[in-house]
Amino acid sequence: MLLAVSLLGTPACKPEISQSNIDAVNSRFEKLEKTGRKTLSPKEVESILGQPDRVENHTLELETQKKEVPITRYYYDQDGKTLELHFYDNKLINRVPGWNTPPATEPKKP
């Protein structure tokens, strides 16, 4: 009986994202930015933070060119807080805010 209860509870468990996970993404992001390589792909971010809780496709207006570009938003929910990551052309376009950082209203323009 105890084994059955523990097996049922296991799929509901999700790894927590620690500040060190966020720091690892940001460190990699900054290192790639300095070397001239574009930046992290969604798969690279997922390898560090895990699967997002939800993904949305959205458009972002570019002020300088008066056009919209498609972006993808990844959301990670944990303990009543949400991390929001923005990807353009399959590349992370912002550093990942910490859990205690208020969310940005709009992502940095790609």
N, C-alpha and C positions, 0 to 999 in steps of 0.2 A: 504494500500500500504506500509506504513512504517513497519507494522508488518511482511509482506512478506519479505521485504529487511532484516530486523533484523534476521529472522529465517534462511534465506539463508546464512548469514554471520556467524552464530553461529558454524556450523560444522567445518569451516576452522580455528577457534580459537583453539590454543593449549596452555596448561598451560606452563608458562616459568619455567625453572629450575634456581633457585637462588643459590647463594653460600651457603645459609643455608641448602638447600636440599643436596648439595654435602657434606657439613660438617656432616650432619646427617648420610649419608651412610658411610663416613670415620670413624666417631665415633663408629658406630655399628660394622664396620669391625674390628677396633682395639680392641674393647671390646671382641668380639668373639675370636679373635686371642689370647688374654691373657687368656681366660678361657679354651682354648684347643679345643673348638668346631671348626670345620673346618672354615666356613665363610658364607657369605651371598649367598643365591641362587638367580638366575635370578628373580624369582617372588618377593623375598624380595626387591631387588633393584627396580623393576618395581613399587612396592607399594610406594616407596619414590620418584622416578624420573619420573614415568609414563612409557608408552610404548616407546621403542626406535623407531627412525625414520627408521632404517634398522638393520638387523641382518645378519651376515655372519658366516659360518662355515669355519674353517681354521685349518691347522696343525702347530704345533710349535716343532721345533727340540730341543731335550734335549741334551745339550753338553756333560753331564757326561755319558749318557747311549747310545749315538749315535742312537737314535730312535726318531720318531715323535709322538706327542700326539695330539689328536683333541682338539681344543678350539673353543669357540663361542665368536664372537665379537659383542658388542652392540654399536651402534652409535646414539648419540643424537645431532641434529643440531639445533642451535639457533643463530640468529643474525650474520650469517656468520662464526660462530665458531663451532667446533665439539668436543664432548666428546667421547672418545673411551674406553670402558670397556671390560675386558677379563675374560672369565669364563672357567674353566677346571673342568670337572666332576660335572657340575652344581654348581660350587662355584666360587665366585669372587676371583681373584688371585692377584689383585693390589688395592691400594687405588685409588680413583677417582681423577684425576687431576682437579685443578680449571679451570675456564674459561680462566684465564690469564696464565696458565702453558702450556709451549710448549708440544706437545704430545711426549710420549716416542717412540723410534724407535721399540722396542720389549718389550713385557710384561715380568715381572719377571717370572722366571721358576717355574712351580708348584712343 
